[in-house]
Amino acid sequence: MRTAEHTADGEDPPWGEVTPEAARKLLVAAVEAFAERGYHATTTRDIAGRAGMSPAALYIHFKTKEELLHRISRIGHERALALLTAAADGEGTAAERLAEAVRCFVRWHAGRHDTARIVQYELDALGAEHRAEIVELRRGSGAAVRRILLDGVRDGEFDVPDVPGTTLAVLSLCIDVARWFNAAGPRTPDEVGALYADLVLRMVSAR
Amino acid sequence: MRTAEHTADGEDPPWGEVTPEAARKLLVAAVEAFAERGYHATTTRDIAGRAGMSPAALYIHFKTKEELLHRISRIGHERALALLTAAADGEGTAAERLAEAVRCFVRWHAGRHDTARIVQYELDALGAEHRAEIVELRRGSGAAVRRILLDGVRDGEFDVPDVPGTTLAVLSLCIDVARWFNAAGPRTPDEVGALYADLVLRMVSAR
């Protein structure tokens, strides 16, 4: 039931930042395998096979399955943080920046739903050090959204009684798009982004 | 990193509706195993072992791992549907009923987060017939929330330009609580329920 990942967030090709090409292919294969069967049920042999390589060839690039997961998770989280930080640092009112943050974050979770599910659901499978690094990136994403909310409250644009709770809810709403989004469904990533930007502006009672 | 499930939705003990006791124990063991390692990486032998039974004893109650997943999923979805239908059929204004639906649905996803994750994330692992049955229960849950929104729009209580999209977003926001909720965290299931009821009333611009 899975579908190939889109590049709705403007990245083309997916994982284009990963070199050499063999390492990129292995990451693409790992995303597919983890999405299909889950992280724990996937072996490095499965991943190598999908990428048309031998287990020994995989080992040149990634020593363990956890190392593959970590690389996927780090790239995914760095991308999410970059999108949210760009929106928070952008031009315009707090409402405009919040709408932009939601649109970008939703588009990423819809267009890259297989990657997003792994990134969001397999945190517990990371080793302690890698997990701490990812938690730090997640803190940064939360801080970017919180900053926009605080700007809006300060300027009298928003009415938000619980800024930490509302920050959590905004991120959560966008993240869950990765669970239900279906590329064959009735809404495009852009349409979901527009709907959600409106709903989030309502959540903060934007003026 | 998993924690024992609460009974914040008033069910006590969890899976109390399942008889005989051996079948109930097996379901509890399956929920724990699936939550820890994922559905695909778990064997019926693992589940039997956790429940202190032999594989042969498991086989008396459940012929396959998929049958266990189906039972967990059906009970979880029936419970969610019952909560949402009770809220939709309840007394009060549309705003009061919507707030009650959100509070109950959030409490269930927070208090029973391990079960909820399995119920929500492992749909693809169900066989075609079982999957169709679960999809029907999910339609019912969507219909209950949509009905409240339509009542509110009709009575001039709510302003909702996109009722199907907003229904989806309300359910999605509540469901994702199962992903991030941490029983050791700063908010109780009731507190998250209250916060989310307020945010959802804002999403529909309740009068």
Chai-1 contact restraints between the chains, C-beta under 6 A:
chainA,res_idxA,chainB,res_idxB,connection_type,confidence,min_distance_angstrom,max_distance_angstrom,comment,restraint_id
A,M1,B,D124,contact,1.0,0.0,6.0,A-B,restraint_1
A,R37,B,H40,contact,1.0,0.0,6.0,A-B,restraint_2
A,G38,B,G38,contact,1.0,0.0,6.0,A-B,restraint_3
A,G38,B,H40,contact,1.0,0.0,6.0,A-B,restraint_4
A,H40,B,R37,contact,1.0,0.0,6.0,A-B,restraint_5
A,H40,B,G38,contact,1.0,0.0,6.0,A-B,restraint_6
A,H40,B,A41,contact,1.0,0.0,6.0,A-B,restraint_7
A,A41,B,H40,contact,1.0,0.0,6.0,A-B,restraint_8
A,A41,B,A41,contact,1.0,0.0,6.0,A-B,restraint_9
A,D124,B,M1,contact,1.0,0.0,6.0,A-B,restraint_10
A,D162,B,L195,contact,1.0,0.0,6.0,A-B,restraint_11
A,G165,B,L195,contact,1.0,0.0,6.0,A-B,restraint_12
A,A169,B,L199,contact,1.0,0.0,6.0,A-B,restraint_13
A,S172,B,D176,contact,1.0,0.0,6.0,A-B,restraint_14
A,L173,B,L173,contact,1.0,0.0,6.0,A-B,restraint_15
A,D176,B,S172,contact,1.0,0.0,6.0,A-B,restraint_16
A,D176,B,D176,contact,1.0,0.0,6.0,A-B,restraint_17
A,L195,B,D162,contact,1.0,0.0,6.0,A-B,restraint_18
A,L195,B,G165,contact,1.0,0.0,6.0,A-B,restraint_19
A,L199,B,A169,contact,1.0,0.0,6.0,A-B,restraint_20
A,L199,B,M203,contact,1.0,0.0,6.0,A-B,restraint_21
A,R202,B,R202,contact,1.0,0.0,6.0,A-B,restraint_22
A,R202,B,M203,contact,1.0,0.0,6.0,A-B,restraint_23
A,M203,B,L199,contact,1.0,0.0,6.0,A-B,restraint_24
A,M203,B,R202,contact,1.0,0.0,6.0,A-B,restraint_25
A,M203,B,M203,contact,1.0,0.0,6.0,A-B,restraint_26
